[in-house]
Amino acid sequence: MDEVPDAGRLLVGVDLGTSGVRAIAIDDSGTIVAEGRAAISATRRRDPASIWSAVTSALDMLCAALDPRRIAAIAVDGTSGTIIPTDMSGAPIGLATLYNDKAEAASVARVSAAAPEDSPARGQSSPLARMLDRASLPGLAGFLHEADWIAHRLGAPHGVSDANNALKSGYDPRAGRWPGWIAATGLDLALLPSVVEPGTPVGHVGADIATRFGFSPEARLVAGTTDGCASFLATGADTAGDGVSALGSTLTVKLLSERPVSAPAFGVYSHRLLGCFLPGGASNAGAAVLARFFTSDQLAALSTRIDPARDSGLDYYPLPSPGERFPVSDPALPPRLEPRPDDDARFLHGLLEGLARIEAEAYRRLAELGAPPVRRIFSVGGGAANPVWTALRARIIGVEVTAATHTEAAYGAARLARHGVAT
């Protein structure tokens, strides 16, 4: 066995993003030691060879900045629902279909007829339906999610996936198995990978990979996750009751829970993560409404005139257009943006309060559905940088709210790699 140099071990996360690959190495304290990245053009994103080429380029850049013998474990995250058809050896026999590619209507209908109403496998972009589309490919032996396939190329056993990537393909994380209803769609269950928990050690890097990059042959491969779950882990959230709010053009919340939560009417389903479950939901409200009225400079200037400890006296529901999905499900819910005061600072105050109340109600809704009360919130997205909004949210929600130091999916995958080799 190659000994890890005295400088200590490193953990690596590889993120397969929509436009490229990013790799991050961290030490046991969570400090980033090195990074590597490589772009993939949109025209090549479905080509497995191009994905692998970008991974090797990102790892080459990473390894040039550190001693690769220090790398103790690697985990890979990928876009949720991107799948690759393979032969018996794990070699691709066609292009990947992406997470947002639409399946044939007949395949979507077969999944809809067989799947429970609360299954994330339903929908036009269903990975399971896209598998049905390609089930008759010559030489087909199975389907892998892109993170599974990259892990296999690095040395993991062929035909192993994780419970997060498998969720939208129909895997049941509560029962810990592929459910029997999948057979009713006409898909042979033998085409599906075996599934383990994210963070489970699944093997060591291959001998060729160790030689290629200079890794120790004892470097472990750890079952990965989706890019969304990896971004959640990147924040530092790791305990039931930890929430992550994404303050982008729309508002998305996720909450680590001891119990699974499923509510199709609200678009809520649960990933399995760190021995818990990760339910979440997305509102149509968000910072897009703020951008309609104010520029970034105006938002910054007006925020300095707001006292987050006081109420504005306004009662807004800042939707960009009629219709809401979470924390209430009402396709006709109208925006509430009146009356508008003459003072722009007070108007912004009211908008920020309205968004904070929606966020508070979102976490309450998850608790009503079976999740724990939120205990602390990590903020990500553009809105996380506004300290007045942060203080206002903390007052209205009633818990600690902080901007996450790290939000990169590759960083979250590196944390998962560390979890996989924790002693």
C-alpha positions in Angstrom: 0.0 0.0 0.0 1.2 3.5 -0.8 1.3 5.6 2.3 -0.5 8.9 2.4 2.2 11.7 2.7 2.5 13.5 6.0 0.6 16.5 4.7 -2.6 14.4 5.2 -5.3 12.9 3.1 -7.5 14.7 0.6 -11.1 14.1 -0.6 -12.2 14.8 -4.1 -15.6 15.7 -5.5 -16.3 15.6 -9.3 -19.3 17.5 -10.5 -20.8 16.7 -13.9 -22.5 20.0 -14.7 -24.7 21.0 -17.6 -21.9 22.8 -19.4 -18.7 21.3 -17.9 -16.9 19.3 -15.2 -15.5 20.7 -12.0 -13.3 18.8 -9.5 -12.5 20.1 -6.0 -10.1 18.6 -3.5 -10.6 19.3 0.2 -8.7 18.3 3.3 -10.3 16.9 6.5 -11.0 20.4 7.8 -13.1 21.2 4.6 -10.5 23.6 3.2 -10.3 23.7 -0.6 -6.8 22.6 -1.6 -7.1 22.5 -5.4 -9.6 22.8 -8.2 -9.8 21.7 -11.8 -12.4 22.3 -14.5 -13.2 21.7 -18.1 -15.9 22.8 -20.4 -18.2 20.6 -22.5 -20.0 22.2 -25.5 -23.7 21.9 -25.7 -23.4 19.9 -28.9 -21.2 17.3 -27.1 -22.9 17.1 -23.8 -24.7 13.9 -24.7 -21.5 12.2 -25.9 -20.1 9.9 -23.1 -16.6 10.2 -24.6 -16.8 14.0 -24.3 -18.0 13.7 -20.7 -15.1 11.4 -19.9 -12.6 13.7 -21.6 -13.8 16.6 -19.6 -13.4 14.6 -16.4 -9.9 13.6 -17.2 -9.0 17.2 -18.1 -10.5 18.5 -14.8 -8.6 15.9 -12.8 -5.4 16.6 -14.7 -5.7 20.3 -13.7 -6.5 19.3 -10.1 -3.6 16.8 -9.8 -1.1 19.4 -11.2 -1.8 21.5 -8.1 -1.3 18.8 -5.4 0.3 15.4 -4.7 -2.3 12.9 -6.1 -1.1 10.2 -3.7 -2.8 12.2 -0.9 -6.2 11.6 -2.4 -8.0 9.1 -0.2 -11.5 9.1 -1.8 -13.5 10.4 -4.8 -17.2 10.9 -5.2 -19.0 11.9 -8.4 -22.3 13.9 -8.7 -24.2 14.3 -11.9 -27.3 16.0 -13.4 -30.4 14.2 -12.0 -31.9 11.9 -14.6 -29.1 11.9 -17.2 -28.8 8.2 -18.4 -26.4 6.2 -20.6 -27.2 2.9 -22.2 -24.4 0.3 -21.8 -23.3 -3.1 -22.9 -22.3 -5.9 -20.5 -18.9 -4.4 -19.9 -20.2 -1.0 -19.1 -19.2 0.6 -22.4 -21.8 3.0 -23.9 -23.8 1.9 -26.9 -25.4 5.2 -27.6 -25.6 8.8 -26.5 -26.7 9.9 -23.1 -30.2 11.4 -22.8 -30.2 14.5 -20.6 -32.2 15.2 -17.5 -34.5 17.6 -19.5 -34.9 15.5 -22.6 -38.5 14.6 -23.3 -39.4 10.9 -23.7 -41.8 9.6 -26.3 -45.5 10.2 -25.4 -46.2 6.4 -25.4 -43.4 5.7 -22.9 -44.5 8.6 -20.7 -48.0 7.1 -20.7 -46.8 3.6 -19.8 -44.9 5.0 -16.8 -48.0 7.1 -15.8 -50.2 4.1 -15.9 -48.0 2.0 -13.7 -46.4 4.4 -11.3 -48.0 5.6 -8.0 -49.3 9.2 -8.1 -46.4 10.4 -5.9 -43.6 8.8 -7.9 -40.9 11.2 -9.1 -40.5 8.9 -12.1 -43.6 10.4 -13.7 -43.5 13.2 -16.2 -42.4 14.1 -19.7 -38.7 14.0 -18.9 -38.9 10.8 -16.9 -35.6 8.9 -17.0 -37.6 5.6 -16.7 -39.7 6.6 -19.8 -36.5 7.4 -21.7 -35.2 4.0 -20.8 -38.3 2.5 -22.4 -37.6 4.5 -25.5 -34.3 2.8 -25.8 -35.0 -0.7 -24.4 -34.6 -2.4 -27.8 -31.1 -1.0 -28.6 -28.9 -3.8 -30.0 -26.4 -5.0 -27.4 -28.1 -3.2 -24.5 -27.3 -4.8 -21.1 -28.3 -2.0 -18.8 -28.7 1.7 -18.0 -26.4 3.8 -15.9 -26.8 7.4 -14.7 -24.0 9.6 -15.8 -22.4 9.7 -12.3 -22.6 5.9 -12.1 -20.8 5.6 -15.5 -18.0 8.0 -14.6 -17.5 6.2 -11.3 -17.2 3.0 -13.2 -14.7 4.5 -15.6 -12.7 5.5 -12.5 -12.8 1.9 -11.2 -16.1 1.3 -9.4 -17.9 -2.0 -10.2 -20.2 -1.9 -13.2 -23.9 -1.6 -12.6 -23.9 0.3 -9.3 -25.9 3.5 -8.7 -26.8 5.6 -5.7 -30.3 6.2 -4.2 -30.4 9.9 -5.3 -29.6 9.4 -9.0 -31.9 6.4 -9.0 -34.9 8.3 -7.5 -36.4 9.7 -10.7 -35.8 6.4 -12.4 -38.3 4.9 -10.1 -36.2 3.7 -7.2 -38.1 3.5 -3.8 -35.7 5.0 -1.1 -38.2 4.1 1.6 -38.2 0.4 0.8 -34.6 0.4 -0.5 -35.4 -1.4 -3.7 -36.7 -1.1 -7.3 -40.5 -1.4 -6.9 -42.4 -4.1 -8.7 -44.6 -1.7 -10.6 -41.7 -0.9 -12.9 -42.2 -4.3 -14.6 -45.7 -3.3 -15.5 -44.2 -0.6 -17.7 -42.6 -3.3 -19.8 -39.0 -2.5 -18.8 -36.9 -5.5 -17.8 -35.7 -4.8 -14.2 -32.4 -6.6 -15.1 -31.5 -3.4 -17.0 -31.5 -1.3 -13.9 -28.4 -0.9 -11.7 -28.0 -2.1 -8.1 -28.4 0.8 -5.7 -26.5 1.8 -2.5 -26.8 4.8 -0.2 -24.9 8.0 -1.3 -21.5 8.0 0.5 -21.1 4.2 0.5 -17.6 3.0 -0.4 -18.0 0.9 -3.6 -14.4 0.1 -4.5 -11.0 1.5 -5.3 -9.7 3.4 -8.3 -8.7 1.1 -11.1 -5.0 0.2 -11.7 -5.0 2.1 -15.0 -6.5 5.1 -13.3 -4.0 5.1 -10.5 -1.2 5.0 -13.0 -2.8 7.6 -15.3 -3.3 10.2 -12.5 -0.7 9.2 -9.9 -3.3 8.1 -7.4 -2.6 5.6 -4.6 -4.2 2.3 -5.6 -5.9 2.4 -2.2 -7.9 5.6 -3.1 -11.5 4.7 -2.6 -14.5 5.4 -4.8 -17.6 6.5 -2.9 -21.2 6.3 -4.2 -22.2 9.8 -5.4 -25.3 11.8 -5.7 -27.2 14.3 -7.9 -25.9 17.8 -8.5 -28.8 19.2 -6.4 -28.1 17.0 -3.4 -24.4 17.8 -3.7 -25.1 21.5 -3.6 -27.1 21.0 -0.5 -24.2 19.1 1.2 -21.8 21.8 0.1 -23.5 24.3 2.5 -22.6 22.3 5.6 -26.1 21.2 6.3 -25.9 17.7 7.8 -28.4 17.4 10.7 -32.1 16.8 10.7 -33.8 20.2 10.8 -31.1 21.9 8.7 -32.6 23.8 5.8 -31.2 25.3 2.7 -33.0 28.2 0.9 -32.0 29.1 -2.6 -32.8 32.7 -3.2 -32.7 32.9 -7.0 -35.2 34.0 -9.5 -37.5 31.6 -7.6 -37.4 30.5 -4.0 -36.5 26.8 -3.4 -36.3 25.2 0.1 -34.9 21.8 1.1 -34.9 20.4 4.6 -33.1 17.4 6.1 -35.6 15.1 7.7 -35.6 11.8 9.6 -38.8 10.8 7.7 -39.6 10.9 4.0 -42.1 13.5 2.8 -44.2 13.1 -0.4 -46.8 15.5 -1.5 -47.4 15.4 -5.3 -49.9 18.4 -5.1 -47.0 20.6 -4.0 -44.3 18.9 -6.1 -42.6 17.6 -3.0 -40.6 14.3 -2.9 -37.7 13.1 -0.8 -34.2 12.0 -1.6 -32.3 9.6 0.7 -29.2 11.3 2.1 -26.9 10.9 5.1 -29.2 8.3 6.7 -32.1 10.9 6.5 -34.4 12.2 3.8 -34.3 15.4 1.9 -37.7 16.8 0.9 -38.0 20.2 -0.7 -40.3 22.4 -2.6 -40.2 25.5 -4.9 -42.3 28.6 -5.0 -42.9 30.6 -8.1 -42.1 33.7 -6.0 -38.5 34.9 -5.8 -36.0 37.5 -6.7 -37.3 37.8 -10.3 -40.1 40.0 -8.8 -37.5 42.3 -7.2 -35.6 42.6 -10.5 -38.8 43.7 -12.2 -38.9 46.9 -10.0 -35.2 47.5 -9.1 -31.7 47.2 -10.5 -29.0 45.6 -8.4 -27.6 48.9 -7.5 -31.0 50.2 -6.4 -31.6 47.1 -4.3 -28.3 47.6 -2.5 -28.9 51.3 -1.9 -32.6 50.9 -0.8 -31.8 48.0 1.5 -29.6 50.3 3.7 -32.7 52.3 4.5 -34.6 49.3 5.8 -34.8 48.4 9.5 -35.2 44.6 9.4 -36.4 44.6 13.0 -39.6 46.4 12.1 -42.6 45.5 10.0 -43.4 47.4 6.8 -47.1 47.3 7.4 -47.6 45.8 3.9 -49.0 42.4 3.0 -47.6 41.2 -0.3 -47.4 37.9 -2.1 -44.7 38.7 -4.7 -45.5 36.4 -7.6 -44.3 37.3 -11.1 -47.6 36.1 -12.6 -50.7 34.3 -11.4 -50.2 30.8 -10.1 -48.3 29.2 -7.2 -47.1 25.6 -6.6 -45.6 25.7 -3.1 -46.2 26.3 -0.1 -49.7 26.6 -1.5 -50.8 24.8 -4.7 -53.1 27.2 -6.6 -52.6 27.7 -10.4 -54.8 30.8 -10.2 -53.3 32.5 -7.2 -52.9 36.2 -8.1 -49.9 38.2 -7.3 -50.4 40.7 -4.4 -48.3 43.8 -4.9 -50.6 46.6 -3.9 -50.8 49.2 -2.5 -47.4 50.5 -3.6 -46.2 53.3 -1.3 -44.4 56.3 -2.7 -41.3 55.4 -0.7 -39.3 52.9 -2.7 -37.5 51.7 0.4 -40.8 50.8 2.1 -42.0 49.1 -1.1 -38.8 47.0 -1.2 -39.3 46.3 2.6 -42.7 44.9 1.9 -41.5 42.8 -1.0 -38.7 41.3 1.1 -41.1 40.6 4.0 -43.6 38.9 1.6 -40.8 36.6 0.3 -39.7 35.9 3.9 -43.3 35.0 4.9 -43.5 32.6 1.9 -40.2 31.0 3.0 -41.4 30.6 6.5 -44.7 29.1 5.3 -42.7 26.7 3.1 -40.8 25.3 6.0 -44.0 25.1 8.1 -45.6 23.2 5.2 -42.8 20.7 5.1 -43.2 20.2 8.9 -47.0 19.7 8.5 -46.2 17.0 5.9 -44.0 15.1 8.3 -40.5 16.8 8.3 -39.0 18.3 11.5 -39.3 22.0 12.3 -36.5 23.9 10.6 -33.7 24.6 13.2 -31.2 26.7 11.1 -31.1 27.8 7.5 -28.2 28.1 5.1 -28.8 30.6 2.2 -27.6 30.3 -1.3 -28.2 32.3 -4.5 -27.9 36.0 -5.2 -30.3 37.0 -2.4 -28.0 35.4 0.2 -25.6 38.3 -0.1 -28.2 40.9 1.2 -27.6 41.2 5.0 -30.8 43.2 5.5 -32.9 40.5 3.8 -31.0 37.8 5.9 -31.8 39.6 9.2 -35.4 40.2 8.1 -35.8 36.5 7.3 -34.3 35.4 10.6 -36.8 37.5 12.4 -39.8 36.3 10.5 -38.9 32.6 10.4 -37.5 32.6 13.9 -34.3 30.7 13.3 -30.6 31.4 12.6 -30.1 32.3 8.9 -26.6 32.5 7.4 -25.1 32.7 3.9 -23.5 29.4 3.0 -19.7 29.6 2.6 -19.7 26.9 -0.1 -22.4 26.2 -2.6 -20.5 24.3 -5.4 -21.8 20.8 -6.1 -18.2 19.5 -6.5 -17.5 20.7 -2.9 -20.6 18.8 -1.7 -19.4 15.7 -3.5 -16.0 16.0 -1.8 -17.8 16.2 1.6 -19.7 13.0 0.6 -16.3 11.4 -0.2 -15.1 12.3 3.3 -18.3 10.8 4.7 -17.5 7.6 2.9 -14.1 7.2 4.5 -15.0 8.6 7.9 -13.6 6.6 10.8 
